[in-house]
Amino acid sequence: MANRFIFDRAALAERYREIQEVYLSDSRPWVVGFSGGKDSTCALQMVWLALLELPPEQRRKPIYVISSDTLVETPVIVRHIDATLERIEEAAKAQGLPITTKKVMPNIDRSFWVNLIGRGYPAPSRRFRWCTERLKIEPANDFIKERVAEFGEVVMVLGVRASESATRAQVMSFHRIKDSALSRHSSLLNAFVYGPIEALSTDDVWTYLLQTPSPWGNDNRELVAMYRSAQAGECPLVVDKTTPSCGNSRFGCWVCTVVERDRSMEAMIDSGEGWLEPLLEFRDLLAETQIPEKKKLYRDFRRRSGHVAFIRDTDTPVPGPYTFDFCKQLLRQLLETQIEVQRNAPPGEAPLIIHDAELHEIRRIWRAERGDWADTVPLIVRDVLGRDLDWVMEDAVTFTADDGKLLDDICGAHDVPTELVVRLLEIERSAHGLKRRHSVHTRIEEVFRQEWRDIDEIVAERRTNRGDNTTIEVDLEDDAEHSLLSQASPGQVDQ
């Protein structure tokens, strides 16, 4: 069956006819997912060329080409996608196609750096991949929901292929609508899915792209070169006996710690993109925080809810979020990394690693949730970047670094945790001027129910009173990290 599709021109014509029939069958707009990779490029190119064969008066239904920018994409990929989206917009207008492009991004309060540095979420792992939903799924879904609200229903056109995995093929088959080329979206109401390249193999995709010029003016051989540089010299398509076999590496977010090693970034650096090396070093720092025996160096023993979780039937606490001190270290190193990358980037590149809006949000979280009376973010930004942002000046009841030092001394003299008093004062500060006090009292009670003792004391009590059901227990450490972000009350938790 290899190469059956490519060398059967009748099959290609039939593929175009199906795309045309699905497009003309109703008034539902199309939303084409475009990542800049081979599959989404192939799907969009087929849709484009199929619609060009229709009379202009039939090409009325809008098509939105959306690309997800997680704000932590590899700069080389960002450059490629931005240039491509611009060409798509211009070429569609020139060729009379109802295509517009849109980059979707996470809300600032959901961004990678705001969660990791601001809230202290640990670097993502295979069992605790908190980033995917926040950075990719939610922004795309928000755009789709907006189109559903506008048009009633939409059709998502995706470059998915059944041959990619048995799981994907099963999911696609399960949601298939009988006697239709469409499937129902697995979670979004009034959204349907169409996969024009569902039956294609990897060889089909690459051969089609290399044999069919890009209608928006890209050189698809550059895409081949990009895959080659991201896969340590391995070519994504075997074209003759001298071509190396293909690998399974991929590229995307440069901060990805779900994989053990970022071989794609390493390969890009080896192939001439040496200015990316500081990003790889920072990514490796994040990966180091996942080493089990080192977690206690970087992470609090309490969850964000203020409670302590233990692996079931052990005295081993499950590590919580990054400590505030480590978050401050990460912010400083990230800004230093940004300076180094911008200094060595090719002319016209100078990528922004963390945006000003994210710095403002991190500052807000540190001030409101982590008792940062010293207002550390502006200090770090000024020290590393040598400039000030347009910081929002807070009200007169905001505490200062001098207040913090005084409080430290008083709490130390009375053997009271400083953070506990800070939390209580922050509750009062945030409620300043309110007439109704019930919610304030409730928040104060919640603070007192949190764990403020030293971990050694907690472990000693656990050994003495094992089985009294006063601590949170989970079966596996990695699974426990899923509950890291919850605000559950103490009790026994089965994951």
C-alpha positions in Angstrom: 0.0 0.0 0.0 3.1 2.3 0.3 2.8 5.4 -1.9 -0.5 4.2 -3.3 -2.0 7.6 -2.7 0.7 9.7 -4.3 1.1 7.8 -7.5 -2.6 7.4 -8.0 -3.7 10.8 -9.4 -7.3 9.6 -9.5 -7.1 9.1 -5.7 -5.8 12.7 -5.3 -8.6 14.0 -7.5 -11.1 12.0 -5.4 -9.6 13.5 -2.2 -10.1 17.0 -3.6 -13.7 16.2 -4.6 -14.5 15.0 -1.1 -13.1 18.3 0.4 -15.2 20.3 -2.0 -18.3 18.3 -1.2 -17.8 18.7 2.6 -17.2 22.4 2.2 -20.3 23.0 0.0 -22.6 20.7 2.0 -23.6 23.3 4.7 -22.9 26.9 5.9 -20.8 25.9 8.9 -17.5 27.8 8.9 -14.2 25.9 8.9 -11.5 26.2 11.5 -8.2 24.7 10.3 -5.7 23.8 12.9 -2.2 24.8 11.7 1.0 24.0 13.6 3.4 24.5 10.8 4.4 20.9 10.8 4.1 18.4 7.9 0.6 17.1 8.6 -1.2 20.4 9.2 0.7 21.9 6.2 -0.5 19.0 4.0 -4.1 19.3 5.2 -4.2 23.0 4.6 -2.6 22.7 1.2 -5.1 20.1 0.1 -8.0 22.2 1.3 -6.6 25.3 -0.4 -6.0 23.6 -3.8 -9.3 21.8 -3.7 -11.2 25.1 -3.1 -9.3 26.9 -5.8 -11.0 24.5 -8.3 -14.4 25.8 -7.3 -16.0 28.8 -9.0 -15.4 32.0 -7.0 -19.1 32.4 -6.2 -19.0 29.1 -4.3 -16.0 30.0 -2.2 -18.0 32.1 0.3 -17.9 30.1 3.6 -15.2 31.5 5.9 -12.2 29.5 6.8 -10.1 30.4 9.9 -6.5 29.1 10.0 -5.5 29.1 13.6 -2.1 28.5 15.1 -1.4 28.0 18.8 1.4 30.0 20.3 2.2 28.7 23.8 4.5 31.7 24.4 7.3 29.1 25.0 7.7 27.8 21.4 11.2 27.3 20.1 12.1 30.6 18.5 13.1 29.0 15.2 9.5 27.5 14.9 7.9 30.8 15.9 9.8 32.5 13.1 8.7 29.9 10.6 5.0 30.0 11.7 4.8 33.8 11.8 6.2 34.1 8.3 3.9 31.4 7.0 0.8 32.9 8.5 1.6 36.2 6.9 2.1 34.5 3.5 -1.2 32.6 3.9 -3.1 35.8 4.6 -1.7 37.6 1.7 -1.9 34.7 -0.8 -5.5 33.9 0.2 -6.6 37.5 -0.5 -4.8 37.6 -3.8 -6.3 34.2 -4.9 -9.8 35.0 -3.8 -10.1 32.5 -0.9 -12.1 33.4 2.2 -9.2 32.5 4.5 -8.0 34.5 7.5 -5.3 33.6 10.0 -5.3 33.8 13.8 -2.7 33.0 16.4 -4.3 31.9 19.7 -2.4 32.3 22.9 -3.1 31.4 26.6 -4.5 34.1 28.9 -1.6 35.7 30.8 -2.8 34.3 34.1 -2.6 30.8 32.6 0.8 31.1 30.9 3.7 28.8 31.5 5.9 31.3 33.4 3.0 32.7 35.5 2.2 29.2 36.6 5.8 27.9 37.0 7.5 31.0 38.5 4.4 32.9 39.8 2.5 30.0 41.5 5.4 27.6 41.7 3.9 24.7 39.6 6.7 22.1 39.2 8.0 21.5 35.7 5.6 19.2 33.7 6.2 15.5 33.6 4.6 12.6 31.8 2.2 12.0 34.7 1.7 15.6 35.5 1.4 17.4 32.2 -0.4 20.5 33.4 0.9 22.6 30.6 -1.0 21.1 27.6 -4.5 22.0 28.6 -3.6 25.5 29.7 -1.3 26.5 26.9 -2.7 24.7 23.9 -6.2 23.2 24.4 -7.9 26.1 26.2 -6.8 28.9 23.8 -7.9 26.9 20.8 -11.2 25.8 22.4 -11.9 29.4 23.4 -11.6 30.5 19.7 -13.8 27.6 18.6 -16.5 28.5 21.2 -16.5 32.1 20.0 -17.2 30.9 16.5 -19.9 28.5 17.7 -21.5 31.4 19.5 -21.3 33.4 16.3 -22.4 30.8 13.7 -24.1 28.0 15.8 -21.8 25.2 14.6 -18.3 24.9 13.2 -16.2 22.3 11.5 -12.6 21.8 12.7 -10.3 20.7 9.9 -7.3 18.8 11.4 -4.2 17.2 10.0 -4.8 14.0 11.9 -3.8 10.6 10.5 -5.1 7.2 11.7 -1.7 5.7 11.0 0.0 7.9 13.7 -1.2 5.6 16.5 -3.8 2.9 17.3 -5.3 5.1 20.0 -5.8 8.0 17.6 -7.4 5.7 15.0 -9.7 4.3 17.7 -10.8 7.8 18.9 -11.5 8.9 15.4 -13.6 5.9 14.6 -15.5 6.1 17.9 -16.8 9.7 17.2 -17.5 9.1 13.5 -20.9 10.2 12.3 -22.6 7.4 10.2 -22.4 7.9 6.5 -20.5 11.2 6.9 -16.9 12.3 6.5 -17.3 14.2 9.8 -16.8 13.2 13.4 -18.2 14.8 16.5 -15.7 16.7 18.6 -14.9 14.7 21.8 -15.7 17.5 24.2 -17.0 20.6 22.4 -20.7 20.9 21.7 -21.7 21.9 18.2 -18.2 21.4 16.9 -17.4 18.7 14.3 -14.1 17.4 13.0 -13.0 16.7 9.5 -9.7 15.0 8.7 -8.8 15.3 5.0 -5.5 13.4 5.3 -6.8 10.8 7.8 -5.9 7.8 5.5 -2.5 9.1 4.4 0.8 7.6 5.5 3.9 9.6 6.5 5.4 8.8 3.0 2.2 10.1 1.4 2.4 13.4 3.3 6.0 14.1 2.4 5.8 13.0 -1.2 2.7 15.2 -1.7 4.4 18.2 -0.1 7.6 17.8 -2.2 5.7 17.2 -5.4 3.1 19.9 -5.0 4.3 23.5 -4.7 2.9 25.5 -1.7 0.0 27.7 -2.9 1.0 30.4 -0.4 4.6 30.6 -1.6 6.5 28.6 1.0 9.2 26.2 -0.1 8.2 22.8 1.4 11.8 21.7 1.1 12.6 24.2 3.9 10.1 22.3 6.0 12.0 19.1 5.3 15.2 20.8 6.3 13.6 22.0 9.6 12.6 18.4 10.4 16.0 17.2 9.5 17.7 19.8 11.8 15.3 18.9 14.6 16.0 15.2 14.4 19.8 15.0 14.6 20.3 14.8 10.8 17.7 12.2 10.2 15.5 12.8 7.1 11.7 12.5 7.6 11.3 10.8 4.2 13.4 8.0 2.7 14.0 9.1 -0.9 16.8 6.8 -1.9 19.1 4.2 -0.4 21.6 6.8 0.8 19.0 8.6 2.9 19.1 7.9 6.7 16.0 6.3 8.3 13.6 8.5 10.1 13.5 9.1 13.8 10.7 9.9 16.2 11.9 13.2 17.6 9.7 16.3 17.5 10.0 20.0 18.2 7.8 22.5 19.9 8.0 24.1 23.4 11.6 24.7 24.3 10.8 24.3 28.0 9.4 20.8 27.6 10.5 18.5 30.4 8.1 15.7 29.5 10.8 14.1 27.4 14.0 13.0 29.2 16.3 14.9 26.8 15.4 17.6 24.3 17.1 15.9 21.3 15.5 18.2 18.8 16.9 21.3 20.5 20.3 19.6 20.8 20.1 18.8 17.1 19.2 22.4 16.1 22.2 23.7 18.1 24.5 21.1 16.4 23.1 22.2 13.0 24.1 25.8 13.5 21.6 27.4 15.8 24.1 27.8 18.6 22.4 30.9 20.0 19.7 28.6 21.3 22.1 26.9 23.8 21.1 29.1 26.8 17.5 27.9 26.3 18.6 24.3 26.5 20.6 25.0 29.6 17.6 26.6 31.3 15.4 23.7 30.2 17.9 21.2 31.7 17.7 23.1 35.0 14.0 22.6 35.0 14.5 18.9 34.2 16.9 18.6 37.1 14.1 19.6 39.5 12.3 16.4 38.6 15.0 14.1 39.8 13.4 12.4 42.8 16.3 12.7 45.2 16.7 16.4 44.4 13.0 17.5 44.6 13.4 18.5 48.3 16.0 21.0 47.3 13.6 23.0 45.1 10.1 22.3 46.4 8.0 22.9 49.5 6.8 20.0 51.6 3.3 21.5 51.6 0.8 21.6 48.8 -0.5 25.0 47.6 -3.5 24.3 49.9 -1.2 24.4 52.9 -1.6 20.7 53.7 1.0 17.9 53.6 0.5 14.8 51.5 2.3 11.4 52.1 2.8 8.5 49.8 0.5 5.8 51.2 1.9 3.7 54.0 5.1 5.6 54.1 6.7 8.6 55.9 7.6 10.2 52.6 6.0 13.6 52.0 4.9 14.4 48.5 6.8 17.5 47.3 4.6 20.5 46.7 5.2 23.6 44.6 8.6 25.3 44.1 9.7 27.3 47.1 9.5 31.0 46.9 13.3 31.4 47.0 13.7 29.0 44.1 11.0 30.9 42.1 13.0 34.1 42.6 16.1 32.3 41.4 14.3 31.0 38.3 13.0 34.5 37.4 16.5 35.9 37.7 18.0 33.1 35.6 15.3 33.4 33.0 15.9 37.1 32.5 19.6 36.5 32.2 18.9 33.8 29.7 16.8 36.2 27.7 19.6 38.7 27.6 22.1 36.1 26.4 19.8 34.7 23.7 18.9 38.2 22.4 22.6 39.1 22.3 23.6 36.2 20.2 20.4 35.7 18.0 20.6 36.3 14.3 19.9 39.8 13.0 16.2 40.6 13.4 15.5 37.8 15.8 16.0 38.9 19.4 13.1 36.7 20.7 11.2 37.7 23.8 11.4 34.8 26.3 9.0 36.3 29.0 6.6 39.1 28.3 6.1 42.2 30.4 2.5 41.2 31.0 3.7 38.0 32.6 6.1 39.9 34.8 3.2 42.1 36.0 1.1 39.0 36.8 3.9 37.2 38.6 4.4 40.3 40.7 0.7 40.4 41.5 0.7 36.7 42.6 3.8 37.0 44.7 2.4 40.1 46.5 -1.1 38.6 47.0 -0.3 34.9 47.6 3.3 34.6 48.6 3.7 37.5 51.0 6.3 39.3 48.9 6.4 42.5 50.9 9.8 43.3 49.4 8.2 43.6 46.0 10.9 41.4 44.5 9.9 41.3 40.8 10.7 45.0 40.1 14.0 44.6 41.9 15.0 41.6 39.9 13.9 43.2 36.6 15.8 46.4 37.3 18.9 44.5 38.4 19.0 42.2 35.4 17.4 44.2 32.6 18.5 47.6 33.8 15.0 49.1 33.3 11.7 49.6 35.0 8.3 48.5 33.7 5.2 50.6 34.2 4.5 49.0 37.6 1.1 49.6 39.1 1.4 51.5 42.4 -0.6 49.8 45.1 -2.6 51.4 47.9 -1.2 52.8 51.1 -1.9 49.7 53.2 0.6 47.6 51.2 3.4 46.2 53.4 7.0 47.0 52.7 10.4 45.2 53.0 11.1 47.0 56.3 7.7 45.8 57.6 8.7 42.3 56.6 12.0 42.5 58.5 10.3 43.8 61.6 7.7 41.1 61.4 10.5 38.5 61.0 12.2 39.7 64.2 8.9 39.7 66.2 7.8 36.2 65.0 11.3 34.8 65.7 11.2 36.1 69.2 7.8 34.4 69.9 8.5 31.2 67.8 5.6 31.9 65.5 5.9 31.1 61.7 6.3 34.4 59.9 4.4 33.1 56.9 1.4 32.4 59.0 1.2 36.0 60.3 1.9 37.3 56.7 -1.1 35.3 55.4 -3.4 36.7 58.2 -2.3 40.2 57.5 -2.8 39.8 53.8 -6.3 38.7 54.4 -7.0 41.8 56.5 -5.3 44.0 53.9 -7.3 42.6 51.0 -10.5 43.1 53.1 -9.7 46.7 54.0 -12.8 48.8 53.8 -15.3 46.0 53.5 -18.5 46.1 55.7 -19.3 42.4 55.6 -16.7 40.3 57.5 -18.0 36.8 57.2 -15.8 35.8 54.3 -12.8 37.2 56.1 -13.4 35.0 59.1 -13.8 32.0 56.9 -10.5 32.7 55.2 -8.8 33.2 58.5 -10.1 29.8 59.7 -8.8 28.2 56.5 -5.3 29.6 57.2 -5.3 28.2 60.7 -6.3 24.8 59.4 -3.2 24.7 57.2 0.1 23.0 58.3 2.6 25.4 59.8 4.9 23.0 61.7 8.3 21.8 60.7 8.3 18.7 58.5 10.3 16.7 61.0 7.6 17.3 63.6 4.9 16.3 61.2 6.7 13.0 60.3 7.3 12.2 64.0 3.6 12.7 64.7 2.7 10.5 61.7 4.8 7.7 62.9 3.2 7.9 66.4 -0.4 8.2 65.2 -0.4 6.2 61.9 -3.8 5.4 60.7 -5.6 8.2 62.4 -6.7 9.6 59.0 -5.4 13.2 59.8 -3.1 13.4 56.8 -3.6 13.2 53.1 -2.4 9.9 51.6 -1.8 9.0 47.9 -0.7 5.9 46.2 2.1 7.2 44.0 4.3 10.3 44.3 3.8 11.2 40.6 0.0 10.7 40.8 0.0 12.9 44.0 1.4 15.8 42.0 -2.0 15.9 40.2 -3.5 17.0 43.5 -0.7 19.5 44.2 -2.8 22.4 42.8 -6.0 21.5 44.6 -7.4 23.3 47.6 -8.9 20.2 49.2 -9.3 19.8 52.9 -7.2 17.2 54.7 -8.4 13.7 54.3 -7.5 10.5 52.6 -7.2 10.9 48.8 -7.2 8.0 46.4 -5.8 8.8 43.0 
